[in-house]
Amino acid sequence: MVAPEPKPAPASRNRERASIAALNNAWWCRSVCGAHGDPGEIDEALWWHPSAVPRYYPNAVTLDDSEDGAGRLGALFASEDGPWSAKDSFAALDLAPLGCRALFEAQWLWLEPQGNESEPAGWARIATANGLREWERAWDDGEGVDQAAIFVPALLADESVAIWGWRTRPGTEIVAGGIVSHSPGAVGLSNCFSRDPAGLPEAVEALSRLAAGFAPGLPLVGYERPEDCEPYFALGFEAVGLLRIWIKD
């Protein structure tokens, strides 16, 4: 007897999961900006930060695809003359008429709650300013060495955030790492890296276990470009929605 093919998840369920993932990402952006002194503003439709933000971070994240959220985001773009970017969390907006261009698209990812796992060997939570700077250099592969830090020491005091790094043995350089961040309804996984590309799946697996211990009983969410999703799919993550990054140069 041939087993029936699994039915795709209902669109409404994926829409709800994408909303939870978008909210988690907005909270994470707020934490990063807050560590720099200004967390921005958030409501049911939008997180936004009208002034300069750390590199790689958006000025806004949409939290629904209603006309209200889209209209407000469009007004924010139209009012800014300098560089500005936004995360269209549902790939629902056309901001080209506002002088914006689509930078890239990515998939929201979702993993059902896992067991409360023990800490994988060799992984340690970053707890000092020197350790954080070392972690960022490893994550950025030296590209930002002459630029202002993105992850500043104030972030270490944020109880909703945990930054982990992995060393092959004590005293050696950090060679893999990632960040988990708690928000209502989910724990987010971001900034996963391995200096050895072949080691990324193992790093993602270890960080998923660390996230389960950091916020037990919550689903794990994040986003990646389509070409980078395979290590996550191998662990059981599901793609639950498309997002798009827009930038105004």
N, C-alpha and C positions, 0 to 999 in steps of 0.2 A: 504494500500500500504506500502510495506517495504522500509524504507529509505536505499539508497545505502551506503555501507561502505565507510568511508573516504579514499581517495587515499593516499598512503605514499608520503612523500615529495621526489621530484626528488633527485637522488644521487648528482647531480652537485650543487644543492642548499645547501644541507647539507655540502658538501665539502667546499663551500664558507663560510658558517657559522662557521664551525670548524676552518678555517683559521683565521677568525676574532677573534674568541675566543682565539686561540693560540697566536695571536699578542697581545691581551689584557693581557694574562698571562705573556708574555715576558716583556711587559712594567711594569707590577707589580713587577716581579722579579728584573728588572732593578732599580725600585724605592727603593725596600728594600735594595739591595746591594749598591745603590748610597747613601742612608742614612748612610751606614757604611763607605763611603769614596771612593768606586769604583763601578760605575754602570755597568762595563763590556762593551762589544761591541755588536752592532746589525746591521744586514743588511737584505736583503730580504729573506734570507734562514735560518738565525740562530741568536739567541741571545746566547752569551757565556761569561763565566767568568772563566778564567783559574786558579785563585787562590782560597783560602778558601772562602766559602760563609756561611751565617747564617744557623744554623741547620734547617732541613726540606726543604731547598731550593736547587734547582738543579744548576749545573754548566752550563747547556745549555738547550735551548728550541728550537726545530725545528719549522720553520715557513713554510716549504713546504716539500713534500716527494720526491723531485727530487734527482737524483743521486749525484748532486753537494752537496746538504745539507747533505745527508747521508754520502758521502765520507768525507766531512770535519768533521762531528761529529765523525766518526770512527777514523780519524787521531788525533783528540783531545783526545779521549779515549786512543789510543795507545801510546800517548806521555806522559801520566800522570801515575806516579807510585803509588801515594797515593790514598786515597778515592776520588771518582768522581761520579757524577750522571748526568743524562740527562732526559729530558721529550721528548719522541718521540711522537709528537703531533698527529700523524696519525696512530700509532701502525703499522708502515710500515717497521721497521728495525729489523734485527736480530743481536744483538751485543754480543751474547754469544761467538762467536769465538774470541772476543777481551778480554775475561775474565770477562765479565759482566753478571749479572743476573737480570731477570725481578723482580722488587720489587712488583708492583701491576698495575692493569689496572683501568681506570676510564672512565666516560662518559663526553664529553663536553655537556653543557646545554645551551639552548637558549630560551629567552622570548622576544616576540615582544615588541616594545616600548609601555610603559604605560603612563597614564596621569600624569601630574605634581602634585603629591600628597602632602598634608600637612604633617607635621612631626607628627608621632604617639606619643601619650602621654607617658611620662616617658623616652623617648630616647633623648640622648644629644651627641653632637659631642665632642670627646676627644680633648682637646686643650692645656693641660699642660703635662710636663714630669712626674709629680707624677701621674696624671690621666692615662697616657699611661702605666706606670709600673703597676698600679692597674689593668688596663684592661688586660694586658698580663698575669698577675697572674691568673685572672679569666678565661681567654681563655685557658691557659695551665693547669688549674686545679691544680696548685702548682707543677707540675712536673719539671718545669724549674727554680725553685726558686734559686738553687745554680749554675745556668749556666748563661752565658752572654745573655743579652737581644737580642731578635730578632728584635723587633720594637723599634727603638731608637728615641730620640726627634727630630732629623733632619727630620724624616719622616713627622712630623706635619707641616713643612714648604712647603711640596710638594703640590702644588695646584691641582694636578691630583688625590689626595688621600684624603679620608675622613674615619675616624674611629669612629664608634658609639658604645655607650654602653647604657644598660637599667638598671634602678634601680626600685625596687618596689615603693620606695618613696625617696625624697631627703635625702641625708645623709647616706643611706644604701649602702651595697656593690653592685658592678656591678654583675648582674646575667645572662646577655645575651649581645651579641654584634656581630659585624661583620665589614667588611671593604668593601668599594666600591672604585674602581679605574678606572679613565677615560683613554681611549686610542682612536686612530683613529677608528671611526666606532662603538664603543661599550662602555658600562660601565660594569666593572666586579664586581662580588660579591664573596667574599672569607672569610675564617676564621669565618664563622657563628657558633655561639655556644649558648647553653643555659645550665646553671648549672642543670636545671631540664630537662631531656631528653624529657619529655612530652611537654615542652614549645618550642621545636625547630621549629615546623611548624609556630607558631605564630611569632617567631623571624624572620624566613625567610620571612614571609609576610610583617612584618614591615620594614625590611631592603630593600625589593624590592620597597616599597613605597619611602623610603629614597633615594634609587638609582635613581628613576624616577625624584625626585626633584633635585638631585645633577647634573644630566646630562640629561635634558629633551630631549625626542624625539629619544633616542638611545636604541637599543636592550640591554637586560641584559644578560650577559654570565657568565659562571663559569664552574667548573667541580666537580664531586663527584664520589666516588666509587659506583658501582651499588646498593649495599645494603643501601646506604644513600640517594638515589635519590627521594624517595617517597614524602617528604615535598615539593620538587621542582615541581614534576609532578602534585601535587594537585593544584598548583598555575598556571599551564598552561605551565611550561617549557617543552621543547622538547629535547630529546637526539639526537644530530646531529653528533656524531662521537666518536670513541674510541681513547684513548691515553694510553701510557704505560710508566712507569718510570723504567729506567735502572740504576743500581748501580754497581760500581767497588769498591770492598771493599779494 
